[in-house]
Amino acid sequence: MARDLCLKCQRPINACICTFICNINNKTSVLVLQHPSEVKQSKGTVALLQRSLNSCQVIVGENFSENTELNKLLITHHALLLYPSEQAQYIRRVIKDLNVVPSPINQPKPTLLIIIDGTWKKAYRMFMLSRNLLTLTQVYLPDYLANNGQYLIRKVAKKNALSSLEATCYALALLEGELDGELEDELNNNLQDKTAIVEKKQRFDCGLYQPLLNKFAQFNQFQLSFRKHSSDKLPFRE
């Protein structure tokens, strides 16, 4: 028997995420390249992210080399791929160049932040298969942000891994100047000083994106509540 679905988020009523949705007018457009196995993943964060950001598009696939939709966006935008490859640059180092990338009419191209949504193994495969991704400017987040993850509901292959939602919010906050630059420098310079990190994180705020990160923390607890009687029990099947 089919279960009743929420008319807005299209999830089962008992797993509705509408209460966690924020309305954020992000200045930087976001494109999520999502692995097919993540589409119905109950613990995934892209559904919440897409419904919260006013400019967020999702394309599902594995090899995007010939994806017409993506390739059109790569022509009209200056794309940054958030992926920690060997060639990746610290995201703050490329921000200053974003407004000087020329277009055919001598106007700066709008920035497009591209996220790969999948397990580490699947994300790597997507990255290597997609020839058009290999040529993009690849960026990574600072370590202090990687240590600030709240993704408690899903096992990850790497220590200090962030969810797609968290990584996107942090990247947008950096790109759009929502993070305190001085505080960021302090955190980067004191990574070994745990006491200093705790004290400074009390002032840590992602501005426009902080409400969504706060809601995400509640979303984590909501998902964990389904495990009261079974450690693997989920609100609906993956």
Residue frames as a rotation matrix with the C-alpha (Angstrom) as fourth column:
MET 1
0.576 0.818 0.000 0.00
0.818 -0.576 0.000 0.00
0.000 0.000 -1.000 0.00
ALA 2
-0.142 -0.641 0.754 1.42
0.601 -0.661 -0.449 3.38
0.787 0.389 0.479 -1.05
ARG 3
-0.201 -0.011 -0.980 2.20
0.928 -0.323 -0.187 5.79
-0.314 -0.946 0.075 1.75
ASP 4
0.841 0.535 0.082 0.90
0.539 -0.814 -0.216 9.35
-0.049 0.225 -0.973 1.78
LEU 5
-0.218 -0.943 0.250 3.43
0.957 -0.257 -0.132 11.86
0.189 0.210 0.959 0.50
CYS 6
-0.058 0.085 -0.995 3.94
0.415 -0.904 -0.102 15.47
-0.908 -0.419 0.017 1.47
LEU 7
0.751 0.462 0.472 2.70
0.608 -0.203 -0.768 17.60
-0.259 0.863 -0.434 -1.42
LYS 8
0.876 -0.433 -0.211 5.67
-0.454 -0.889 -0.063 19.97
-0.160 0.151 -0.975 -1.12
CYS 9
-0.034 -0.995 0.091 8.77
-0.916 0.068 0.396 17.83
-0.401 -0.070 -0.913 -0.55
GLN 10
0.415 0.325 -0.849 7.30
-0.754 0.645 -0.122 14.60
0.509 0.691 0.514 -1.99
ARG 11
-0.765 -0.614 -0.194 8.52
-0.358 0.656 -0.664 12.54
0.536 -0.439 -0.722 0.95
PRO 12
-0.178 0.693 -0.699 6.46
0.648 0.617 0.446 10.27
0.740 -0.373 -0.559 3.19
ILE 13
0.582 0.529 0.617 4.55
-0.033 -0.743 0.669 12.32
0.812 -0.410 -0.415 5.74
ASN 14
0.959 -0.193 -0.207 6.58
0.241 0.174 0.955 10.97
-0.148 -0.966 0.214 8.66
ALA 15
0.038 -0.996 0.075 9.81
0.886 0.069 0.458 11.92
-0.462 0.049 0.886 6.85
CYS 16
0.739 0.339 0.582 8.73
0.596 -0.732 -0.330 15.36
0.314 0.591 -0.743 5.62
ILE 17
-0.248 -0.925 -0.289 11.61
0.967 -0.253 -0.021 17.86
-0.054 -0.284 0.957 5.52
CYS 18
0.218 0.407 0.887 9.54
0.603 -0.771 0.205 21.01
0.768 0.490 -0.414 4.99
THR 19
0.956 0.193 -0.221 10.09
0.290 -0.498 0.817 22.24
0.048 -0.845 -0.533 8.54
PHE 20
0.272 -0.942 -0.198 13.86
0.584 -0.001 0.812 22.34
-0.764 -0.337 0.550 7.89
ILE 21
0.083 -0.197 0.977 13.66
0.971 -0.206 -0.124 24.33
0.226 0.959 0.174 4.65
CYS 22
-0.115 -0.169 -0.979 14.99
0.413 -0.904 0.107 27.90
-0.903 -0.392 0.174 4.58
ASN 23
0.787 0.334 0.519 14.46
0.613 -0.318 -0.724 30.54
-0.077 0.887 -0.455 1.91
ILE 24
0.151 -0.859 -0.489 17.90
0.305 -0.430 0.850 31.81
-0.940 -0.278 0.197 0.90
ASN 25
0.987 0.153 -0.037 18.58
0.029 -0.412 -0.911 34.13
-0.155 0.898 -0.411 -2.01
ASN 26
0.272 -0.955 0.121 22.10
0.510 0.250 0.823 32.98
-0.816 -0.162 0.554 -2.85
LYS 27
0.474 -0.186 -0.861 24.13
-0.567 -0.812 -0.137 35.29
-0.674 0.553 -0.490 -5.09
THR 28
-0.564 -0.748 -0.350 26.25
-0.794 0.374 0.479 32.48
-0.228 0.548 -0.805 -6.51
SER 29
0.466 0.757 -0.458 24.40
-0.852 0.523 -0.002 29.87
0.238 0.391 0.889 -8.55
VAL 30
-0.340 -0.510 0.790 24.85
-0.702 0.696 0.147 26.27
-0.625 -0.505 -0.595 -7.45
LEU 31
0.327 0.373 -0.868 24.86
-0.824 0.563 -0.068 23.17
0.463 0.737 0.492 -9.64
VAL 32
-0.016 -0.262 0.965 24.80
-0.727 0.666 0.169 19.74
-0.687 -0.698 -0.201 -8.01
LEU 33
-0.114 -0.083 -0.990 25.97
-0.792 0.609 0.040 16.78
0.599 0.789 -0.136 -10.07
GLN 34
0.053 0.303 0.951 24.27
-0.917 0.392 -0.075 13.90
-0.396 -0.868 0.299 -8.30
HIS 35
-0.917 -0.349 -0.193 25.03
-0.393 0.873 0.288 10.21
0.068 0.340 -0.938 -8.60
PRO 36
-0.236 0.899 -0.369 21.88
-0.457 0.232 0.858 8.18
0.857 0.372 0.356 -9.45
SER 37
-0.245 0.109 -0.964 22.22
0.613 0.787 -0.067 6.18
0.752 -0.607 -0.259 -6.23
GLU 38
-0.923 -0.169 -0.345 21.79
0.378 -0.556 -0.740 9.37
-0.067 -0.814 0.578 -4.19
VAL 39
-0.678 0.672 0.298 18.43
-0.224 -0.574 0.787 10.41
0.700 0.468 0.540 -5.66
LYS 40
0.422 0.900 -0.113 16.32
-0.218 0.221 0.951 8.37
0.880 -0.376 0.290 -3.23
GLN 41
-0.435 -0.666 -0.605 18.86
0.518 0.365 -0.774 8.30
0.736 -0.650 0.186 -0.42
SER 42
0.564 0.798 -0.212 16.88
0.607 -0.227 0.761 9.04
0.560 -0.558 -0.613 2.73
LYS 43
0.478 -0.461 -0.748 19.92
0.703 -0.310 0.640 10.48
-0.527 -0.832 0.176 4.50
GLY 44
-0.282 -0.584 0.761 20.96
0.928 -0.368 0.062 12.65
0.244 0.724 0.645 1.58
THR 45
-0.216 0.101 -0.971 21.09
0.603 -0.768 -0.214 16.42
-0.768 -0.632 0.105 1.98
VAL 46
-0.949 -0.228 0.215 20.65
0.304 -0.503 0.809 17.70
-0.076 0.834 0.547 -1.58
ALA 47
-0.171 0.964 0.204 16.84
0.808 0.019 0.589 17.70
0.564 0.266 -0.782 -1.39
LEU 48
0.484 0.297 -0.823 16.98
0.798 -0.536 0.275 20.09
-0.360 -0.790 -0.496 1.57
LEU 49
-0.472 -0.764 -0.440 19.68
0.422 -0.634 0.649 22.16
-0.774 0.121 0.621 -0.09
GLN 50
-0.829 0.141 0.541 17.82
0.518 -0.172 0.838 22.50
0.211 0.975 0.070 -3.39
ARG 51
0.161 0.985 0.054 14.59
0.827 -0.165 0.538 23.53
0.539 -0.042 -0.841 -1.70
SER 52
0.442 -0.045 -0.896 16.37
0.736 -0.552 0.391 26.13
-0.512 -0.832 -0.211 0.42
LEU 53
-0.564 -0.709 -0.424 18.53
0.263 -0.640 0.722 27.90
-0.783 0.296 0.548 -2.16
ASN 54
0.414 0.776 -0.477 16.75
-0.196 -0.435 -0.879 30.06
-0.889 0.457 -0.028 -4.71
SER 55
0.553 -0.310 -0.774 19.39
-0.824 -0.064 -0.563 29.28
0.125 0.949 -0.290 -7.32
CYS 56
-0.406 -0.626 0.666 20.27
-0.662 0.704 0.257 25.59
-0.629 -0.337 -0.700 -7.13
GLN 57
0.442 0.481 -0.757 20.02
-0.883 0.383 -0.272 23.10
0.160 0.788 0.594 -9.97
VAL 58
-0.044 -0.410 0.911 20.54
-0.489 0.804 0.339 19.32
-0.871 -0.431 -0.236 -9.84
ILE 59
0.309 0.062 -0.949 21.63
-0.900 0.341 -0.270 17.12
0.307 0.938 0.161 -12.74
VAL 60
0.486 -0.053 0.872 21.67
-0.487 0.812 0.321 13.36
-0.725 -0.581 0.369 -12.17
GLY 61
0.863 -0.224 -0.452 24.22
-0.323 0.443 -0.836 11.15
0.388 0.868 0.311 -13.88
GLU 62
0.731 -0.676 0.087 27.69
0.358 0.489 0.795 9.63
-0.581 -0.551 0.600 -13.70
ASN 63
-0.429 -0.829 0.359 29.55
0.794 -0.156 0.587 10.70
-0.431 0.537 0.726 -16.83
PHE 64
0.489 0.662 -0.568 28.80
0.404 -0.749 -0.525 14.34
-0.773 0.028 -0.634 -17.68
SER 65
-0.547 -0.837 0.018 31.28
0.385 -0.232 0.893 14.73
-0.743 0.496 0.449 -20.55
GLU 66
-0.877 0.261 0.402 28.54
0.368 -0.172 0.914 15.06
0.308 0.950 0.055 -23.16
ASN 67
-0.146 0.866 -0.478 25.84
0.925 -0.052 -0.377 16.52
-0.351 -0.497 -0.793 -20.93
THR 68
-0.193 0.117 0.974 24.34
0.734 -0.642 0.222 19.35
0.652 0.758 0.038 -22.98
GLU 69
0.796 0.597 0.101 22.85
0.357 -0.598 0.718 21.15
0.489 -0.535 -0.689 -20.00
LEU 70
0.610 -0.649 -0.455 26.14
0.521 -0.104 0.847 21.22
-0.597 -0.754 0.275 -18.11
ASN 71
-0.293 -0.821 0.490 28.23
0.920 -0.103 0.378 22.18
-0.260 0.561 0.786 -21.12
LYS 72
0.220 0.449 0.866 25.97
0.609 -0.757 0.238 25.16
0.762 0.475 -0.440 -21.86
LEU 73
0.975 0.164 -0.148 26.44
0.212 -0.506 0.836 26.39
0.062 -0.847 -0.529 -18.29
LEU 74
0.294 -0.947 -0.133 30.21
0.710 0.123 0.694 26.01
-0.640 -0.298 0.708 -18.58
ILE 75
-0.262 -0.323 0.910 30.17
0.896 -0.431 0.105 28.38
0.358 0.843 0.402 -21.56
THR 76
0.292 0.545 0.786 28.08
0.271 -0.835 0.478 31.07
0.917 0.073 -0.392 -19.90
HIS 77
0.974 0.092 0.207 29.56
-0.174 -0.282 0.943 30.87
0.145 -0.955 -0.259 -16.39
HIS 78
-0.135 -0.989 0.060 32.90
-0.680 0.048 -0.732 30.88
0.721 -0.140 -0.679 -14.63
ALA 79
0.749 0.544 -0.379 32.68
-0.205 0.734 0.647 27.49
0.630 -0.406 0.662 -12.95
LEU 80
-0.334 -0.768 0.546 34.36
-0.890 0.068 -0.450 26.45
0.309 -0.637 -0.706 -9.72
LEU 81
0.354 0.394 -0.848 34.33
-0.157 0.919 0.362 22.76
0.922 0.005 0.387 -8.89
LEU 82
0.238 -0.227 0.945 34.39
-0.970 -0.112 0.217 22.03
0.057 -0.967 -0.247 -5.17
TYR 83
0.969 -0.031 -0.244 36.51
0.014 0.997 -0.071 18.89
0.246 0.065 0.967 -5.22
PRO 84
0.645 -0.741 0.187 39.77
-0.552 -0.283 0.784 18.20
-0.528 -0.609 -0.592 -3.31
SER 85
0.926 -0.365 0.098 41.87
0.324 0.633 -0.703 16.97
0.195 0.682 0.705 -6.23
GLU 86
0.151 -0.957 -0.246 45.65
0.915 0.041 0.402 17.27
-0.375 -0.286 0.882 -6.36
GLN 87
-0.555 -0.340 0.759 45.21
0.704 -0.679 0.210 20.36
0.443 0.651 0.616 -8.54
ALA 88
0.486 0.874 -0.029 42.65
0.747 -0.398 0.532 22.00
0.453 -0.280 -0.846 -6.25
GLN 89
-0.570 -0.598 0.563 43.34
0.243 -0.777 -0.581 25.51
0.785 -0.194 0.588 -4.97
TYR 90
-0.674 0.320 -0.666 42.34
0.661 -0.141 -0.737 27.02
-0.330 -0.937 -0.117 -1.65
ILE 91
0.117 0.867 0.484 38.98
0.990 -0.142 0.015 28.63
0.082 0.477 -0.875 -2.36
ARG 92
0.670 0.151 -0.727 39.88
0.386 -0.907 0.167 32.05
-0.634 -0.392 -0.666 -0.95
ARG 93
-0.368 -0.908 -0.203 42.84
0.194 -0.288 0.938 32.30
-0.909 0.306 0.282 -3.33
VAL 94
-0.725 0.122 0.678 40.59
0.689 0.112 0.716 32.20
0.012 0.986 -0.165 -6.39
ILE 95
0.232 0.903 -0.362 37.92
0.871 -0.359 -0.336 34.59
-0.434 -0.237 -0.869 -5.10
LYS 96
0.013 -0.283 -0.959 39.89
0.021 -0.959 0.283 37.70
-1.000 -0.024 -0.007 -6.09
ASP 97
-0.907 -0.414 -0.072 40.00
-0.078 -0.002 0.997 36.51
-0.413 0.910 -0.030 -9.71
LEU 98
-0.378 0.824 0.422 36.27
0.755 0.538 -0.374 35.90
-0.535 0.178 -0.826 -10.07
ASN 99
0.548 0.688 -0.476 35.43
0.354 -0.706 -0.614 39.42
-0.758 0.167 -0.630 -11.19
VAL 100
0.058 -0.588 -0.807 38.16
-0.675 -0.618 0.402 39.71
-0.735 0.521 -0.433 -13.81
VAL 101
-0.512 -0.152 0.846 37.35
0.384 0.840 0.383 36.69
-0.768 0.521 -0.371 -15.98
PRO 102
-0.637 0.239 -0.733 36.53
-0.600 -0.751 0.277 38.21
-0.484 0.616 0.621 -19.39
SER 103
0.033 0.692 0.722 33.56
0.443 0.637 -0.631 37.17
-0.896 0.341 -0.286 -21.52
PRO 104
-0.276 -0.157 0.948 32.96
0.961 -0.018 0.276 37.92
-0.026 0.987 0.156 -25.23
ILE 105
0.452 0.495 0.742 31.32
0.516 -0.824 0.235 41.24
0.728 0.277 -0.627 -24.30
ASN 106
-0.467 -0.817 0.338 33.99
0.147 -0.448 -0.882 42.22
0.872 -0.363 0.329 -21.75
GLN 107
0.241 0.563 0.790 31.71
-0.833 -0.297 0.466 41.62
0.497 -0.771 0.398 -18.80
PRO 108
-0.736 -0.542 0.407 32.60
-0.676 0.620 -0.398 39.24
-0.037 -0.568 -0.822 -15.98
LYS 109
-0.324 0.606 -0.727 30.87
-0.160 0.722 0.673 35.91
0.932 0.334 -0.137 -16.20
PRO 110
0.443 0.508 0.739 28.64
-0.842 -0.045 0.537 34.92
0.306 -0.860 0.408 -13.28
THR 111
-0.658 -0.725 0.205 30.16
-0.743 0.580 -0.333 32.36
0.123 -0.371 -0.920 -10.96
LEU 112
0.516 0.746 -0.421 28.80
-0.622 0.664 0.416 28.83
0.590 0.047 0.806 -10.85
LEU 113
-0.359 -0.578 0.732 29.66
-0.914 0.375 -0.152 26.61
-0.187 -0.724 -0.664 -7.89
ILE 114
0.256 0.384 -0.887 29.60
-0.618 0.771 0.155 22.94
0.743 0.509 0.435 -8.87
ILE 115
-0.152 -0.189 0.970 29.21
-0.918 0.390 -0.068 20.21
-0.365 -0.901 -0.233 -6.25
ILE 116
-0.407 0.035 -0.913 29.57
-0.456 0.858 0.236 16.46
0.792 0.512 -0.333 -6.77
ASP 117
0.026 0.530 0.848 27.06
-0.993 0.110 -0.039 14.55
-0.114 -0.841 0.529 -4.65
GLY 118
0.656 0.132 -0.743 27.97
-0.283 0.956 -0.080 10.93
0.700 0.263 0.664 -3.98
THR 119
0.893 -0.448 -0.039 30.13
0.252 0.427 0.869 8.74
-0.373 -0.785 0.494 -1.78
TRP 120
0.258 -0.873 -0.414 33.85
-0.539 -0.486 0.688 9.45
-0.802 0.045 -0.596 -2.01
LYS 121
-0.503 -0.465 0.729 34.34
0.239 0.735 0.634 6.45
-0.831 0.493 -0.259 -4.30
LYS 122
0.210 0.684 0.698 31.45
0.916 0.111 -0.384 7.40
-0.340 0.721 -0.604 -6.58
ALA 123
0.852 0.061 -0.520 32.40
-0.006 -0.992 -0.125 11.08
-0.524 0.109 -0.845 -6.60
TYR 124
-0.146 -0.982 -0.118 35.93
-0.364 -0.058 0.930 10.16
-0.920 0.179 -0.349 -7.69
ARG 125
-0.440 0.053 0.896 34.55
0.671 0.682 0.290 8.00
-0.596 0.729 -0.336 -10.49
MET 126
0.652 0.745 0.142 32.23
0.685 -0.498 -0.533 10.81
-0.327 0.444 -0.834 -11.63
PHE 127
0.605 -0.502 -0.618 35.14
-0.324 -0.864 0.386 13.24
-0.728 -0.033 -0.685 -11.61
MET 128
-0.439 -0.874 0.209 37.46
-0.194 0.319 0.928 10.98
-0.877 0.367 -0.310 -13.59
LEU 129
-0.236 0.429 0.872 34.80
0.825 0.563 -0.053 9.99
-0.514 0.706 -0.487 -16.14
SER 130
0.762 0.647 0.008 33.67
0.579 -0.676 -0.455 13.55
-0.289 0.352 -0.890 -16.85
ARG 131
-0.097 -0.891 0.443 36.32
0.988 -0.140 -0.064 15.11
0.119 0.431 0.894 -19.08
ASN 132
0.157 0.224 0.962 34.71
0.319 -0.933 0.165 18.55
0.935 0.281 -0.218 -18.84
LEU 133
0.982 0.188 -0.021 35.14
0.071 -0.261 0.963 18.54
0.176 -0.947 -0.270 -15.05
LEU 134
0.448 -0.882 -0.144 38.86
0.864 0.385 0.324 17.80
-0.230 -0.270 0.935 -15.23
THR 135
-0.301 -0.586 0.753 39.55
0.797 -0.587 -0.139 21.13
0.523 0.558 0.644 -16.94
LEU 136
0.624 0.634 0.457 37.62
0.263 -0.721 0.642 23.29
0.736 -0.280 -0.616 -14.45
THR 137
-0.368 -0.636 0.679 39.12
-0.505 -0.476 -0.720 25.35
0.781 -0.608 -0.145 -11.64
GLN 138
0.291 0.414 -0.862 38.99
0.430 0.748 0.505 22.99
0.855 -0.518 0.039 -8.67
VAL 139
-0.200 -0.285 0.938 38.82
-0.592 -0.727 -0.347 24.36
0.781 -0.625 -0.024 -5.13
TYR 140
-0.159 0.131 -0.979 38.88
0.631 0.776 0.001 23.02
0.759 -0.617 -0.206 -1.59
LEU 141
0.745 0.502 0.440 37.69
-0.066 -0.601 0.797 24.26
0.664 -0.622 -0.414 1.80
PRO 142
-0.190 -0.832 0.522 40.01
-0.725 -0.240 -0.646 25.09
0.662 -0.501 -0.558 4.72
ASP 143
-0.624 -0.171 -0.763 40.64
0.198 0.909 -0.366 22.40
0.756 -0.380 -0.533 7.32
TYR 144
-0.971 0.235 0.051 38.85
-0.113 -0.258 -0.960 24.23
-0.212 -0.937 0.277 10.11
LEU 145
-0.183 0.948 -0.261 35.60
-0.980 -0.198 -0.029 23.99
-0.079 0.250 0.965 8.12
ALA 146
-0.109 0.076 -0.991 36.13
-0.411 0.904 0.115 20.30
0.905 0.420 -0.067 7.39
ASN 147
-0.845 -0.259 -0.468 36.40
0.303 0.490 -0.818 19.83
0.441 -0.832 -0.335 11.16
ASN 148
-0.837 0.542 0.067 33.11
-0.456 -0.626 -0.633 21.65
-0.301 -0.560 0.772 11.71
GLY 149
-0.619 0.595 -0.513 30.80
-0.339 0.387 0.858 19.02
0.709 0.704 -0.038 10.19
GLN 150
-0.465 0.568 0.679 27.55
-0.797 0.065 -0.600 17.93
-0.385 -0.821 0.422 11.82
TYR 151
0.088 0.512 -0.855 26.77
-0.847 0.489 0.205 15.02
0.523 0.706 0.477 9.49
LEU 152
-0.511 -0.272 0.816 25.99
-0.806 0.482 -0.345 12.35
-0.299 -0.833 -0.465 12.08
ILE 153
0.312 0.863 0.397 23.45
-0.635 0.500 -0.589 10.22
-0.707 -0.069 0.704 10.24
ARG 154
0.978 0.017 -0.206 25.61
-0.180 0.559 -0.810 8.61
0.101 0.829 0.550 7.61
LYS 155
0.485 -0.856 0.178 28.90
0.366 0.384 0.848 6.74
-0.794 -0.345 0.500 7.68
VAL 156
0.892 -0.271 -0.361 31.66
-0.451 -0.560 -0.695 8.34
-0.014 0.783 -0.622 5.63
ALA 157
0.785 -0.610 -0.107 34.89
0.526 0.749 -0.403 6.93
0.326 0.260 0.909 4.25
LYS 158
-0.224 -0.898 0.380 37.03
0.483 -0.440 -0.757 9.90
0.847 0.014 0.532 5.28
LYS 159
-0.212 0.054 -0.976 37.53
0.955 -0.202 -0.219 11.60
-0.209 -0.978 -0.009 8.60
ASN 160
-0.472 0.056 -0.880 36.01
0.218 -0.959 -0.178 15.05
-0.854 -0.276 0.440 8.97
ALA 161
-0.814 0.232 0.532 33.88
0.551 0.020 0.834 14.66
0.182 0.973 -0.144 5.84
LEU 162
-0.720 0.606 -0.339 31.10
-0.352 -0.740 -0.573 17.16
-0.598 -0.293 0.746 5.24
SER 163
0.026 0.807 0.589 27.67
0.641 0.439 -0.630 16.61
-0.767 0.394 -0.506 3.78
SER 164
-0.388 -0.100 0.916 26.91
0.882 -0.328 0.338 18.17
0.267 0.939 0.215 0.39
LEU 165
0.659 0.706 0.259 24.71
0.567 -0.693 0.445 20.73
0.494 -0.146 -0.857 2.14
GLU 166
0.722 -0.433 -0.540 27.41
0.370 -0.419 0.829 21.77
-0.585 -0.798 -0.142 4.61
ALA 167
-0.293 -0.908 0.301 30.13
0.761 -0.031 0.648 21.94
-0.579 0.419 0.700 1.98
THR 168
-0.116 0.341 0.933 27.93
0.852 -0.449 0.270 24.07
0.511 0.826 -0.239 -0.27
CYS 169
0.865 0.499 -0.056 26.96
0.443 -0.704 0.556 26.47
0.238 -0.505 -0.830 2.52
TYR 170
0.437 -0.782 -0.444 30.56
0.427 -0.254 0.868 26.93
-0.792 -0.569 0.223 3.62
ALA 171
-0.449 -0.617 0.646 31.77
0.853 -0.080 0.517 27.47
-0.267 0.783 0.562 0.05
LEU 172
0.211 0.625 0.752 29.01
0.744 -0.601 0.290 30.01
0.634 0.498 -0.592 -0.64
ALA 173
0.892 0.118 -0.437 29.75
0.418 -0.586 0.695 31.83
-0.174 -0.802 -0.571 2.61
LEU 174
-0.023 -0.981 -0.193 33.39
0.541 -0.175 0.823 32.18
-0.841 -0.086 0.534 1.58
LEU 175
-0.467 -0.149 0.871 32.62
0.882 -0.145 0.448 33.17
0.060 0.978 0.199 -2.01
GLU 176
0.227 0.720 0.656 30.07
0.593 -0.636 0.494 35.78
0.773 0.276 -0.571 -0.98
GLY 177
-0.568 -0.602 0.562 31.96
-0.034 -0.665 -0.746 37.23
0.822 -0.443 0.357 1.96
GLU 178
0.517 0.840 0.167 29.54
-0.280 -0.018 0.960 35.94
0.809 -0.543 0.226 4.60
LEU 179
0.625 -0.396 -0.673 32.37
0.742 0.571 0.353 34.55
0.245 -0.719 0.650 6.73
ASP 180
0.930 -0.353 -0.105 34.48
-0.249 -0.813 0.527 36.84
-0.271 -0.464 -0.844 8.89
GLY 181
0.694 -0.696 -0.185 37.84
-0.040 0.220 -0.975 36.93
0.719 0.684 0.124 7.09
GLU 182
-0.096 -0.756 0.647 39.82
-0.810 -0.319 -0.493 37.82
0.579 -0.571 -0.582 10.21
LEU 183
0.319 0.286 0.904 38.19
-0.817 0.566 0.110 35.04
-0.480 -0.774 0.414 12.19
GLU 184
0.995 0.045 -0.090 38.91
-0.090 0.803 -0.589 32.61
0.046 0.594 0.803 9.37
ASP 185
0.295 -0.955 -0.005 42.60
-0.317 -0.092 -0.944 33.56
0.901 0.280 -0.330 9.41
GLU 186
-0.105 -0.280 0.954 42.69
-0.991 -0.055 -0.125 33.09
0.087 -0.959 -0.271 13.18
LEU 187
0.683 0.447 0.577 41.18
-0.517 0.854 -0.050 29.61
-0.515 -0.264 0.815 12.87
ASN 188
0.900 -0.375 -0.223 43.55
-0.001 0.509 -0.861 28.61
0.437 0.775 0.458 10.08
ASN 189
0.060 -0.951 0.304 46.55
-0.473 -0.295 -0.830 29.80
0.879 -0.094 -0.468 12.10
ASN 190
-0.405 -0.164 0.900 45.52
-0.914 0.103 -0.392 27.95
-0.028 -0.981 -0.192 15.26
LEU 191
0.308 0.581 -0.753 44.52
-0.653 0.705 0.278 24.52
0.692 0.406 0.597 13.95
GLN 192
-0.282 -0.502 -0.818 46.71
0.244 0.787 -0.567 22.81
0.928 -0.360 -0.099 16.55
ASP 193
-0.978 -0.033 0.206 45.33
-0.174 -0.409 -0.896 24.86
0.114 -0.912 0.394 19.44
LYS 194
-0.529 0.819 -0.221 42.10
0.643 0.557 0.525 23.04
0.553 0.136 -0.822 20.32
THR 195
-0.230 0.427 -0.875 41.20
0.826 -0.390 -0.408 25.51
-0.515 -0.816 -0.263 23.07
ALA 196
-0.720 -0.105 -0.686 41.58
-0.157 -0.938 0.308 28.45
-0.676 0.330 0.659 20.70
ILE 197
-0.913 0.398 -0.092 39.46
0.004 0.234 0.972 26.71
0.409 0.887 -0.215 18.09
VAL 198
-0.315 0.829 -0.463 36.64
0.927 0.374 0.039 26.07
0.205 -0.416 -0.886 20.56
GLU 199
-0.265 0.165 -0.950 36.70
0.525 -0.801 -0.285 29.68
-0.808 -0.575 0.126 21.74
LYS 200
-0.817 -0.117 -0.565 36.74
-0.332 -0.706 0.626 31.11
-0.472 0.699 0.538 18.22
LYS 201
-0.839 0.545 0.006 34.02
0.348 0.527 0.775 28.78
0.419 0.652 -0.632 16.96
GLN 202
-0.260 0.755 -0.602 31.71
0.835 -0.138 -0.533 30.42
-0.486 -0.641 -0.594 19.46
ARG 203
-0.136 0.156 -0.978 31.98
-0.234 -0.965 -0.121 33.47
-0.963 0.213 0.168 17.18
PHE 204
-0.934 -0.294 0.206 31.81
0.085 0.376 0.923 31.36
-0.348 0.879 -0.326 14.02
ASP 205
0.081 0.991 -0.109 28.91
0.078 -0.116 -0.990 32.36
-0.994 0.072 -0.086 11.78
CYS 206
-0.668 -0.292 0.684 28.16
0.638 0.249 0.729 31.83
-0.383 0.924 0.020 8.10
GLY 207
-0.854 0.275 -0.441 25.86
-0.332 -0.942 0.057 34.81
-0.400 0.195 0.896 7.82
LEU 208
-0.193 0.824 -0.533 23.14
-0.980 -0.141 0.138 34.25
0.038 0.549 0.835 5.23
TYR 209
-0.034 0.103 -0.994 23.74
-0.443 0.890 0.108 30.49
0.896 0.444 0.016 5.33
GLN 210
-0.894 -0.356 0.272 23.85
-0.378 0.274 -0.884 29.99
0.240 -0.893 -0.380 9.10
PRO 211
-0.125 0.913 0.390 20.05
-0.909 0.052 -0.414 29.49
-0.398 -0.406 0.823 9.44
LEU 212
0.582 0.318 -0.748 20.22
-0.671 0.707 -0.222 26.58
0.459 0.631 0.625 6.98
LEU 213
-0.403 -0.792 -0.458 23.17
-0.238 0.574 -0.784 25.06
0.884 -0.207 -0.420 8.84
ASN 214
-0.751 0.222 0.622 21.19
-0.644 -0.039 -0.764 25.37
-0.145 -0.974 0.173 12.07
LYS 215
0.352 0.933 -0.080 18.21
-0.912 0.322 -0.256 23.68
-0.213 0.163 0.963 10.44
PHE 216
0.225 -0.356 -0.907 20.54
-0.516 0.746 -0.421 20.98
0.826 0.563 -0.016 9.16
ALA 217
-0.836 -0.507 0.209 21.60
-0.413 0.331 -0.848 20.22
0.361 -0.796 -0.486 12.73
GLN 218
-0.265 0.840 0.474 17.91
-0.776 0.106 -0.622 19.75
-0.573 -0.533 0.623 13.58
PHE 219
0.490 0.395 -0.777 17.51
-0.830 0.483 -0.278 17.57
0.265 0.781 0.565 10.48
ASN 220
-0.451 -0.751 -0.481 20.29
-0.452 0.658 -0.603 15.33
0.769 -0.054 -0.637 11.79
GLN 221
-0.865 0.152 0.478 18.51
-0.436 0.243 -0.867 14.88
-0.248 -0.958 -0.144 15.10
PHE 222
0.160 0.975 -0.155 15.23
-0.905 0.082 -0.418 14.24
-0.395 0.207 0.895 13.29
GLN 223
0.299 -0.114 -0.948 16.81
-0.668 0.684 -0.293 11.44
0.682 0.720 0.128 11.25
LEU 224
-0.749 -0.653 -0.113 18.51
-0.342 0.527 -0.778 9.99
0.567 -0.544 -0.619 14.32
SER 225
-0.424 0.665 0.614 15.15
-0.836 -0.027 -0.548 9.81
-0.348 -0.746 0.567 16.09
PHE 226
0.525 0.631 -0.571 14.15
-0.812 0.571 -0.116 7.01
0.253 0.525 0.813 13.72
ARG 227
-0.097 -0.671 -0.735 16.90
-0.241 0.732 -0.637 4.86
0.966 0.115 -0.233 15.20
LYS 228
-0.030 0.140 0.990 15.49
-0.984 -0.179 -0.005 4.64
0.176 -0.974 0.143 18.71
HIS 229
0.578 0.393 0.715 14.55
-0.577 0.816 0.017 1.00
-0.577 -0.423 0.698 18.37
SER 230
0.709 -0.400 0.580 16.92
0.612 0.759 -0.224 -0.01
-0.350 0.514 0.783 15.59
SER 231
-0.011 -0.814 -0.580 20.33
0.178 -0.573 0.800 1.39
-0.984 -0.094 0.151 14.75
ASP 232
-0.900 -0.355 0.254 19.61
0.278 -0.019 0.960 1.00
-0.336 0.935 0.116 11.04
LYS 233
-0.019 0.982 0.189 15.97
0.912 0.095 -0.399 2.02
-0.410 0.165 -0.897 10.99
LEU 234
-0.958 -0.285 -0.007 15.21
0.244 -0.832 0.497 4.78
-0.147 0.475 0.867 8.49
PRO 235
-0.391 0.865 -0.316 12.09
-0.377 -0.463 -0.802 6.84
-0.840 -0.194 0.507 7.83
PHE 236
0.790 0.600 -0.126 11.82
-0.424 0.387 -0.819 5.27
-0.443 0.700 0.560 4.38
ARG 237
0.620 -0.542 0.567 13.83
0.548 0.817 0.180 2.91
-0.561 0.199 0.804 2.24
GLU 238
-0.111 -0.764 -0.636 17.05
-0.252 -0.598 0.761 4.05
-0.961 0.245 -0.126 0.60
